[in-house]
């Protein structure tokens, strides 16, 4: 009985921690860290959990506006999951793949996919892995 309570407490504590805190080791910039709480909590806790197994896990982007796409030399998307959705949360992150092994990148992509997320490896401004919730408002 006490073991179950102890483990439940640890899991709950990690979920709370993972949903409110992003280490600077796992974020490209302070701007990315400042947007972390705008990210959907499901994606926050999942990212925190995966970062335990991947010391090179680095979120390069979370929240964007149409102006951000223009400043990157890209056409703004009409419905980007990087925009805040109707529920107020951003539903996408970008993860660095440059300079990482192809095996690591494929395992990372497969991990998110198997957990039910949409995954896309692409090169909008640089090679990265785009992860998003399969939800639309």
N, C-alpha and C positions, 0 to 999 in steps of 0.2 A: 504494500500500500504506500509506504513512504517513498519507495523507489519511483513509483508512478508519479507521485506528487513532485518529487525532485526533478525528474526528467521533464515533466510538463512545465515546471517553472523555468527550467533552462531553455526549453524550446520557445516558450512565450517571451522570455527575456530577449532571446536572440531576434525574434520577429519584431519586437518593439525597437530594439537597437538597429536592426537592418532597415527598418522603415523610417528612421529619423536621421541616421548618420551615414555619410559617405566619406570614407577616408580620402585624404588628398593623394594617397598612393594609387587609388583607383579612379581618380578623376583627372582629366587633362588640364583643366583650369579651375580657378576659383569660381568663374561664372557657371561652369557645369555643376560644381558643388552647390552653388546658390539656388540652382533650379531643381535640385534633387527632390525636395519636398513637393514640387509640382508634378512629379512623376507618380503614376498610378501605384498605390501601395503594393499590389500584387507583383508588379515588375520590380519594385524596390527590394522586397524581401527575396525574390528569386535571384536578383543580381547579387545581393549580399551573400546568399548561400553559394552561388557559383564562384564568387570571388574567394571563398574559403579554399576551393580546390585549384584555383588558377591564380598564382601569384602575379602573373602578368596582365590580369584583367584590368582594362582601362576604358572607362566611358569617355568618349570624345565629344558627344553632343546629346542634349536632351530636348530642351525647349527651343523652338524657332518661331519666327514670324515671317511673313512674305518678304519683308525687307532683308532678312537674313539671307534668304535664297538669292536675292538680287546682289547683295554684297559679295556672295561667293561666285558670282557669274553664272548662276543657274536661273532657270525660269521658275518663278514661284509655283508651288503646287496648290491646286484648289483645295484638296482635302488631305493634308499631311497629318499623320499621326503624331508629328512633332509639335503641332499646334495644340493648345489646350482644347479639349473636347467638351461636349455639353455638360459632362459631369464635373468639369473644372480641372481635370487631370490630363497631363500629357501621356500618351499611350505608346511612346517609342523611345528607344535609345540607340546610339551608334557605339560600337565597340571596336577598338583598334585591332587591326589584323596585320598592318605593315610591320615587317621585321620579325614576325612570329612564324613558327613552323606551320606548314600546310596541314600537318596532322593535328596540331593544337587547334588551328582555326576550324577544321572540319568537326572535331570533337565538340568544340564550343557551340558551333552551329547546330549540331545534332542534339546536344543537351537541351538547348532552348526549344528546338522543334519537338522533341519528345515530351517536354513539359507543356506543350500546347500553344507555344508562341509562333507567330509568323516570323520567318527568318529570310533575309535576303543579303547576299554578299554582292556588293556593287561598288562602283568607283565614281560617285558624284563629284566629289572634290579630291578624294583619295580612297584607296582600297579600305573598306571597312565592312563590318557586319551590322546590318540594320535589324533590330529586334523590335517587334511590336505586338501588342495585344490583338487578338483576332476579334475585336469588338468595334462596332461602329455605332455612333449615336444617331 
